[in-house]
């Protein structure tokens, strides 16, 4: 019986060394650096525009925006007609629809009350609702009215501002939960880059 114990100990040590990757399987022999098979999370336009937390001015990424959408029921978007505004709206709608089916998209509301009523009605049949407000709508007012009609709902507001600034201006704070600058400054104009 005592002779078997050392054999069990030797087998256990071999198993532990094999499980911890002692021989570094999969890594090229003599590799000077770590490598990964993961694809980097590099956003493509318009997901690479400057985005900010509307309260504290912290820089956000598209992943941060989508994480925020994951925790909310209604996304209220409005803008001032920047050059990439339509593309940003389409990207948000596409990504929300891909992640949360069914998603209701409300476009063409004329005022805050109409937008709020349409969103409250759509919440009964959809996992997420995206409300695309005209420039004349106050996003905070739309959000307040949605919460009044459907008070268990969480609402995220997204303002699109035609600015190329790389920081959030003081006047843009508290405008929305997320502020996206839709007029990026480019080192090389798009028309020159394609030549």
N, C-alpha and C positions, 0 to 999 in steps of 0.2 A: 504494500500500500504506500509505503514511503517513497518508493522508486517512481511511482506514477506522478506524484506532486511536482517534482522538477520538470517532468515532461509537459505537464499542463502549464507551468510557468513559462517555459520556453515557447510553447505554442501561443500563449497569450501575448508575449512580447512581440513575436513575429506578426501577429494579427494587428496589434496596436501600431507598429511601425509601418505596416502596409496601408492602414486606414488613414494615417496622418500624412500620407504623401511623401514619405521619406525619400523615395527615388524620383520625385517630381515628374510624374508621368504627364505627358502632354506638352511639357516645356522643352523647346529645343535645347540640346546640350550646349552649355557654354553661353547661353543667352545673357547678354549684359543688362537687359532691362525687363521690367514686367510687361506683359502684354495682355490684351483683353480681346475677347471675341464679340463684345457688345458694340452695337452701333451707337455713336454719340448722338445726343439729343440736340441736333442743330436745327433750329426752326427755319422754315422757308417763308418768303414773303406771303402775306403781310404779318405773319406770326412773329416777325423779328422787329416790329416797330417798337418805339419807346413806350413803355407802359408804367404807370405809377399808381401806388396806393393813394386814393384821393384824400385820405385823412392825414397821413403822416409824410407823404411824399416819397416813400420807399420805392425803389425800382422793382418792378415785377417782370416776370417772364410769361410767355404764353402758358407754360405749365402751371404757374401760379394762378392765372386766370381760370384755367380749366379745373383746378383743384377747388377754387371758389365756386364755380358753377356746380361742381359735384355736391356741394353742401347747400345749395339753394334750390328753390322751386321755380322762381321767375327771374329772368334776366331782362332788364329794361335798358335798351340802348338808344342813345340819341346823339346827334352830332350837328355840326355847323356847316357841313358840305365840303369837307377837306378832299384832297385829290384821291386818297386811297380809302375813303369812307365806305363806299359800296363794296369794295373788296374785303375790308375788315368785317363788315356785317355778314357777308356771304361766308367767310371763313368761320366766324363764330357759330352761325347757324349750321354749317356743315359739320363742325366738330361736336356740337351739342346733339344734333340729330344722330350722328354716328354712335355717340356714347349712351344716349338716353332715348330709346324708342318706346312709345311714340312721343314726339316733341311737336307742340303746336307753335306756329310762327304767326304772329299778329302784325300786320303791316297796314298802313293806311289810316290809322286812327287820326282823328282831327283834334282831339283835346285830351286832357288828363283823365276826365271822367269816362270817356269812351274807351280809352286804352285800358283803364283799370277794370271796367266792366267786362270787356272782352277777355282779359287775362283771367279774371275770377271764373268766368264761364268755362274757359279752356282747361282750367286746373282739374276739373272733374274727370276729364277723359285722357289727360296727358301726364307723363312723368315730369316733363319740363315745359315751360312756356318761355318763348323769346318774344318780347314786344319791341318792335322797331318804331320808335317815336319820331315824329317830325321835329325839325329844329325849334319850332315854336313851343314845344312841350317842356315843362319843368320836370326833370327826372325825379327829383325828390317828391314833388306833388303826386306824380303817377305812383311812385312807390308807397307813399302814405295812403293813397286811396285803395290800392290793391290790398294792403294790410287791413284796412278798415272793412273791406268787403269779404276778405278771406283771411281772417286773422291768424290762422296757423301757418301761413305761408311765409317763407323767407324770401326776400327780394334783394337782388344785387343790381346796382345801377352802373352802367358803363357809358362814360361820356367820350366822344371822339372830337378832338380839338385839332383844327388845321394849323399845327405848329411843328416846327422842326427842332425845337429846343431839346436839349438832352437832360433837362431837369424840369421839375414841376414848378410852375410859376405860382406865386402867392395867390393870385386871383383865381387859379384853378383848384385850389384846395377846397375841400368840402362840397365840391360840385357834384361828385359821384363817388361811388366806392372804388371804381377803377377809372383812370383817365388815360386814354390812348392818343398819342400824337400821330396824326395821319399824314403829315407832310415831312418825311424824313429828309435830312440834308445828305446828299450823296457826294462823295469825292469825285466820282465819274458819272456823268449823266447817263441815264439808261440808253439813250439813242447813240451815244459814243461808244459804250461798252460792247454793243452788238456788232460793231463794224470790224 
